[in-house]
Amino acid sequence: MKNKKLTVKIMIDIGMTACLLLLMPYSLLGETLHEWIGMAMFVLFIAHHILNRKWLATVAKGKYTLFRGVQTALAMIMFILMIGSMISGILLSDHIFGMVRIEGSYMMARQVHMFCAYWGLIIMSLHLGMHWNMAVIMVGRIFKQPSAVRLAVYGVYAFIKRQIGDYLLMKMHFVFYDYTESVLFFMADYLAVMILIAFIGYYAGLLMKKYKTR
């Protein structure tokens, strides 16, 4: 029973990661598909929290180490970003929620949506990194460790190439796409960035645990 539940959790996490990657090439996939993938992401996010309700019930209990505190903070920030992304997405929707309109909200909703999307990419990757054992189960059969390390190194280049830092700091309010580029190449760059951030989260977690033992 436990193995079955773990398998379901892993599949949901894989689904959320895949949805996140598919949401980033917004214009390359089209608005309608983007909205449906966003809906799928939100449903998986709710399912993730339902399956982890026991953890949620213990948030206010027990002693907090630095590692546990950071893990909890990341989970809370991710929750806020997801809600912000969903609400702003509904306001921007031209298809699934096309009937929902609040006058004068478009530009603000667009900026909130972009902020939540890019910071969501970072926070989710850190969260995966700090749960590295789970991440290894998820991707271990796809990427061997040397390949994952090479992808993480390439992630530095992809981070700069895709100007992700500028989007995080809201220096750019629109994402510019090269419509001659393959969606697969675009997603490969973002996957490399996710692996890079997950590596950072993993080693930061090790340092926090080492701090605890000292």
Stockholm file with secondary structure:
# STOCKHOLM 1.0

chainA/1-214         MKNKKLTVKIMIDIGMTACLLLLMPYSLLGETLHEWIGMAMFVLFIAHHILNRKWLATVAKGKYTLFRGVQTALAMIMFILMIGSMISGILLSDHIFGMVRIEGSYMMARQVHMFCAYWGLIIMSLHLGMHWNMAVIMVGRIFKQPSAVRLAVYGVYAFIKRQIGDYLLMKMHFVFYDYTESVLFFMADYLAVMILIAFIGYYAGLLMKKYKTR
#=GR chainA/1-214 SS CHHHHHHHHHHHHHHHHHHHHHHSSHHHHCHHHHHHHHHHHHHHHHHHHHHTHHHHHTTTSSCCCHHHHHHHHHHHHHHHHHHHHHHHHHHHCSSTTTTCCCTTCHHHHHHHHHHHHHHHHHHHHHHHHHTHHHHHHHHTTTSCHHHHHHHHHHHHHHHHHTTHHHHHTTSCSSCCCCTTSCHHHHHHHHHHHHHHHHHHHHHHHHHHHHHHHC
#=GC SS_cons         CHHHHHHHHHHHHHHHHHHHHHHSSHHHHCHHHHHHHHHHHHHHHHHHHHHTHHHHHTTTSSCCCHHHHHHHHHHHHHHHHHHHHHHHHHHHCSSTTTTCCCTTCHHHHHHHHHHHHHHHHHHHHHHHHHTHHHHHHHHTTTSCHHHHHHHHHHHHHHHHHTTHHHHHTTSCSSCCCCTTSCHHHHHHHHHHHHHHHHHHHHHHHHHHHHHHHC
//
